[in-house]
Amino acid sequence: MEKNNCKNCESILSGKFCSNCGQKVYTEKDKSLRNLIQEVFHFMTHFDGKFFNTLKTIYRSPGKLSLDYSNGIRQKYYKPISLYLLIVVLYLLFPLVGGMNMEMKYYKQTAIVGGYISKQIENKSIVKNLSEELLSEKFNEKSKSTSKILLLLLIPLAAPLLYMLYFNRRRFVFDNFILLTEINTFFLFSIFILFPIFILPFVYFFDMRMSDDVFVPISIVIFGLYCIILFHKVFQEKWWVSVLKGGLFALSFMIITVNIYRMIVFETTFALI
C-alpha cells in the first residue's frame, strides 16, 4: 500500500493530521466552494466568540483575563498580545482623534521639550533645504507607520511603573506582561476608540469641541478607575491601597509613559526623513 507524505514536512502520514507538524491532510474535497464557505464561517464564529468574550471580560471584570491567562485558563480567550495588536490596527485605520499619533506642529507645543523640538525642526529645514510645511508633510506621512510599530513600546515602558509599585511581589515576567497588555488594551480601545465614538454625536449635532484640557482629565479618571479595580482584583490588597496605587499608576502612565512614547515616535520619525 502506497504511503503518502506530508506536504509540509515530508513525514509519513497515518491519519487526517500529520503527527509531526500537525498540518491537516488536504484532499480535493477541501478545494470545493462548499468547504471554503464552511472554513470562512468557522473562522468568523471562532474569531467573534473569542474576540468579544475577551473584550467583555476586560470590561466586565478587570484583571480576570490576566489572572485566568496566568493560571493556564486560555482556550476561551483571544491571545492578549494578538488582541492588543488588533486594537492598534483598528485605531490606526480609523483614527477618530489625533491621540497617540500627533502631527509635527503639535510637538512644538510640548511642555518642557517644545523649544528643543522647534530647534530640531529649524535645523532639519536648513539641512534638507525644505520649508517647514513640506517637512511637516513628510513627517506626518512617515509617522503613520512608525507610530504603528512603536505602540508596542507602551507595554515595556509601563513595566517600570508596575515594578516600582509592586517590587515586593514575586511575579513572573510573563504574568506582568499579560497584565500590562490587558491594561494597554483597555487604555487604547477606551480612550481612543470608544470615547471618541461616544462624543461623536455631540460634535456632529451640537458642534461641540473636545479640547485637551477636558479630554485628558476625563481620560485619566476613566483609566484610573479601571486600574484601581484591576489592581484590587489581581493583587488582593485593601481598597485604599488599590486606590492609591491604581491612581498613581494611571497618572504616571498618562504623564510619563505617553510622553516618552511620543518623544520616541518624534525622534524615530524625524531621523527617517
C-alpha positions in Angstrom: 0.0 0.0 0.0 1.4 3.4 -1.0 2.1 5.8 1.8 1.5 9.5 1.5 3.9 12.1 2.8 3.0 15.4 4.5 3.4 18.2 2.0 4.7 20.4 4.8 7.4 18.3 6.5 7.6 15.1 4.4 6.7 12.9 7.3 4.7 9.7 6.6 1.0 10.3 7.2 -1.2 7.9 9.1 -4.3 9.9 9.7 -6.1 13.2 8.8 -3.4 15.2 10.5 0.4 15.0 10.4 1.8 13.5 13.6 4.9 15.6 13.3 3.9 19.1 12.4 0.1 18.9 12.9 -0.9 20.1 9.4 -4.2 18.8 8.1 -4.1 16.4 5.1 -5.9 18.2 2.3 -7.8 16.4 -0.4 -9.7 17.5 -3.5 -12.8 18.0 -1.4 -11.0 20.7 0.7 -10.8 22.8 -2.5 -14.5 22.8 -3.1 -16.6 26.0 -2.8 -18.7 24.4 0.0 -15.6 23.7 2.1 -14.3 27.2 1.5 -17.6 28.7 2.8 -17.5 26.3 5.8 -14.0 27.4 6.7 -14.9 31.1 6.4 -17.9 30.6 8.6 -15.9 28.7 11.2 -13.2 31.4 11.2 -15.8 34.2 11.7 -17.7 32.4 14.5 -14.4 31.3 16.2 -12.9 34.8 15.9 -16.1 36.6 17.1 -16.6 34.3 20.0 -13.1 34.6 21.5 -12.6 38.3 20.5 -15.8 39.6 22.0 -15.6 37.2 25.0 -12.1 38.6 25.8 -13.2 42.2 25.4 -16.3 41.6 27.6 -14.0 40.1 30.2 -11.7 43.1 30.2 -14.6 45.5 30.7 -16.9 43.5 33.0 -14.2 42.0 35.3 -10.9 44.0 35.1 -8.0 41.7 36.0 -9.8 38.4 35.4 -8.2 37.9 31.9 -4.7 38.4 33.4 -5.4 36.0 36.3 -7.0 33.3 34.1 -4.3 33.5 31.5 -1.5 33.3 34.0 -3.2 30.4 35.7 -3.4 28.4 32.4 -7.1 29.2 31.5 -6.6 30.3 28.0 -8.7 28.4 25.5 -11.7 30.7 25.8 -9.7 33.9 25.3 -8.2 35.6 22.3 -4.5 35.9 22.8 -3.9 39.1 24.8 -1.0 40.3 22.6 -2.9 39.5 19.4 -5.9 41.4 20.7 -3.7 44.4 21.5 -2.2 44.3 18.0 -5.7 44.1 16.5 -6.8 47.1 18.6 -3.7 49.0 17.4 -4.6 48.3 13.7 -8.2 49.4 14.3 -7.1 52.6 16.0 -4.7 53.4 13.1 -7.2 52.5 10.4 -10.0 54.6 12.0 -8.2 57.5 13.9 -11.1 59.4 15.4 -8.8 61.7 17.4 -5.1 62.7 17.0 -4.2 60.9 20.2 -1.0 59.0 20.2 -0.1 59.9 16.6 0.4 63.7 16.5 1.3 65.9 13.6 4.7 67.6 13.7 3.4 71.0 14.6 1.9 69.8 17.9 5.3 68.5 19.1 6.5 72.1 19.1 3.9 72.8 21.8 5.0 70.0 24.1 5.8 71.1 27.6 9.5 71.3 28.6 10.9 70.0 25.3 8.9 72.1 22.9 11.7 74.6 22.5 14.3 71.8 21.8 11.9 70.2 19.2 11.4 73.6 17.5 15.2 74.0 17.2 15.5 70.5 15.7 12.8 71.3 13.1 14.5 74.5 12.2 17.9 72.8 11.8 16.4 70.0 9.7 14.7 72.5 7.4 18.0 74.2 6.7 20.0 70.9 6.2 17.3 69.4 3.9 16.6 72.7 2.2 12.9 72.2 2.9 10.2 74.6 4.1 8.6 73.7 7.4 5.3 73.0 5.7 7.0 70.5 3.3 9.0 69.0 6.2 5.8 68.7 8.2 4.1 66.8 5.3 6.9 64.3 5.1 6.9 63.9 8.9 3.2 63.3 9.1 3.2 60.7 6.4 6.2 58.9 7.8 4.8 58.9 11.4 1.7 56.9 10.4 3.9 53.8 10.0 6.4 54.4 12.8 3.8 55.2 15.4 2.0 51.9 14.5 5.1 49.9 15.2 6.2 51.8 18.3 2.8 51.5 20.0 4.2 48.1 21.2 6.6 50.1 23.4 3.7 51.2 25.7 3.9 47.8 27.3 7.6 47.7 28.3 7.5 51.5 29.0 4.8 50.9 31.6 6.7 47.9 33.2 9.0 50.1 35.5 5.8 51.8 36.9 4.3 48.4 37.8 7.6 47.1 39.2 8.0 50.1 41.5 4.5 49.8 42.8 4.8 46.0 43.4 8.5 45.4 43.8 7.9 43.2 46.8 5.7 40.8 44.9 7.5 37.8 43.4 5.8 37.7 40.0 6.9 36.1 36.7 7.7 38.5 33.9 5.1 36.6 31.8 2.4 37.5 34.4 3.3 41.2 34.4 3.4 41.2 30.6 -0.1 39.8 30.3 -1.3 42.3 33.0 0.2 45.2 31.2 -1.2 44.0 27.9 -4.7 44.0 29.4 -4.2 47.5 30.8 -2.9 48.9 27.5 -5.7 47.2 25.5 -8.2 48.9 27.7 -6.4 52.2 27.5 -6.1 52.3 23.7 -9.6 50.9 23.0 -11.4 53.0 25.6 -9.6 56.4 25.3 -9.0 56.5 21.5 -11.8 54.4 20.1 -14.9 54.1 22.4 -14.7 57.5 24.0 -14.4 59.4 20.7 -17.3 57.3 19.3 -19.4 58.3 22.3 -18.7 62.0 21.9 -19.0 62.0 18.1 -22.8 62.7 18.1 -22.3 65.7 20.3 -19.6 67.0 18.0 -21.7 66.4 14.9 -25.1 67.6 16.1 -24.2 70.2 18.7 -20.9 71.4 17.2 -19.1 70.7 20.5 -15.3 70.5 20.6 -13.3 68.3 23.0 -10.1 70.2 23.9 -7.2 68.5 25.6 -8.0 70.5 28.8 -11.2 68.4 29.0 -10.2 65.2 27.2 -7.1 64.5 29.2 -8.6 64.8 32.7 -11.6 62.7 31.7 -9.2 60.1 30.2 -7.2 60.0 33.4 -10.3 59.5 35.5 -11.6 56.6 33.3 -8.2 54.9 33.1 -7.6 55.5 36.8 -10.9 53.8 37.9 -10.1 50.8 35.7 -6.6 50.5 37.1 -7.9 50.7 40.7 -10.4 47.9 40.2 -7.9 45.8 38.2 -5.1 46.1 40.9 -7.6 45.3 43.7 -8.7 42.1 41.9 -5.2 41.0 40.9 -3.2 41.9 44.0 -5.9 41.4 46.6 -5.0 44.5 48.7 -7.2 46.8 50.8 -9.3 49.2 48.7 -7.4 52.3 50.0 -4.1 50.7 48.8 -5.6 49.8 45.4 -7.0 53.4 45.1 -3.6 54.9 45.9 -1.5 52.6 43.6 -4.1 52.4 40.8 -4.5 56.2 40.7 -0.7 56.7 40.9 -0.1 54.2 38.1 -2.8 55.8 35.8 -1.5 59.3 36.3 2.2 58.3 35.9 1.3 56.3 32.8 -0.6 59.2 31.1 2.1 61.8 32.0 5.3 59.9 31.8 4.8 56.8 29.6 2.7 58.5 26.9 5.1 61.5 26.7 8.1 59.2 26.4 6.4 57.2 23.7 5.6 60.4 21.8 9.2 61.6 22.0 10.4 58.2 20.7 7.9 58.5 17.8 9.1 62.0 17.1 12.8 61.2 17.2 12.4 58.0 15.2 10.3 59.6 12.5 12.5 62.7 12.3 15.6 60.5 11.8 13.9 58.7 8.9 13.1 61.8 7.0 
